[in-house]
Amino acid sequence: MEMITVRFAETARSLGRTARLLGLEVPTFRSPPGLCGLQRSIRRRGDSATIAVVVRGRPWGAVVADMVEGIVVVNDLDRKRADTVRSSLWQAVDEPALAA
């Protein structure tokens, strides 16, 4: 298994665990999106959602940002709650390489 695949899976698990602890709907993550030309897509089917992101050839921070924002969108959060959730999700995947 390639390192990028493992990294993507670990990030999805960390984000999912944190989202669950925050009482949010936890989407499924996959890569790449089924539609050409998109960096991220969100598909809803019934009560579940799938977030698909392009991983290859992109900065890792952009991939994580798409995953975090996907969780916010899927849960239809208001502005204040979205800001709090984003912070918690980013802390869950905190990496020195992504630090400011």
N, C-alpha and C positions, 0 to 999 in steps of 0.2 A: 504494500500500500504506500502510495506516495506521501511525503511529509505534508504537503498542502492539504491533502484529503484528511489526514489525521488532525491537522490544525483546525480545519473547518468543522469537523465532527466535535472536537473538544470545545470549540467556541460555541457551537450550537447547544451542546449539553449545558455549559455554564450559563448561557443566556436563558435557556429553558428553565433551569433550576431556579434562577433568580426571579424570573417572571412568575413562576408557580408560587414562590414564597411571597410575592407581592399580590397574589390573588388574581393574576392575569391569565387570559387565554394563552396557551403555549402553542404557537404554530409549528408546523413541520418545516424544516429547512432542506433545500436541495440546491444543486448546482449542475449545470447552468440553467437559466430560464429556457422554457420551451419556445419562446418567441425570439426570433433573430433581432439584433439591434438594441435589445434592452439590457441594462445593467442589473435591474431588479424587477421582479414581477411578484404580484400577490394574487393568489387564486383562492377563492372561497368555494367550499362545497359543503352545504348544510351548516353544521356547527363547527367545522374545521377550516383551517386556512393553511396554505403552503406559501412560504416565501422562498423564491428562487433567486439566487444572485450569481453573477459572473465572478469567478475566483481567479482564474488564470489570467496573467498579464495585467493585473491591477494591484495597486498598493494595498497592503493588508488593512490599513486603517479605513480605506474606502469600503472594503468588504464588510468589516465589522460595523461600520456606520450604516450600511444598507440593512444589515441584520437587526441592529438596534431600532432603526427607524421603522422597519417592517413590523416589529412587535408593537410599537406605539400606534401605528396605523391600524393594525388588526384589532387592537383593543379600543379604538375610537376614543382616545383619552382627551380630556379637556386640557387646555394649555398648561395650567399649573401642575396637574397630575403628570402630564407628559414630561415636563421638565424634571420632576422628581424621579420618575421611572427611568428616564434616559441616564441620569446620574448613577442610579443604582446598577443599571445594566452595564454601563461603562466600567464601574468599579469591579464588577464580576469578571471582566475580561482584561483587567488592568495589566498592561505589559510595559516594561521600560521603553521599548521601541516606539510605543504610541504616546509616551508622555510628552508634555509640552516643554 
